[in-house]
Amino acid sequence: MSAEHTTTAVAQLAEANLFDVSASIGVHYSRSSITGLPLLSYRDTELDLHFSGEEISRVQTPIGELVTVVLQDVVDAFTRTFTLVVPVVRLQMGDAVEFSALGVETTDASGAFLPPPGPAGVLQTHRVHQLSGTAQLVAF
């Protein structure tokens, strides 16, 4: 392999930007889109929801990108969120690779409206899902 070809191959590697998970929970997450906004679709046996832009919280952490959306927000009772832990995936344009990820459903009752002193006890519960899917690097 020539030095010129090696440099070109390395220069073409970039972070994957499209993630599809299909299991008991289906998630389609795109870090960007034709509009420039991130998009996420979530589907389970009860819900089929679509999110974009600021409806999606994204935080880079040492374990990957935490991508969170609100599935249910019951005022004065609880909030249910879903977080996809997206691993670092680097590919060449047009390539795809299978990956494993975690999905975490969190039910948070800490904002429940109760007379003082307010809610007590365990106020957040978590349900962890082992997920797998396909990561791709595509042009928008």
Secondary structure, DSSP 8 states (H G I E B T S, - for coil): --HHHHHHHHHTEEE--EEEEESSSEEEEES--TTS--EEEEE-SS-EEEEEGGGSEEEEETTEEEEEEEEEEETTTEEEEEEEEE---EEETT-EEEEEEEEEEEEE-TT---STT---S--EEEEEEEEEEEEE----
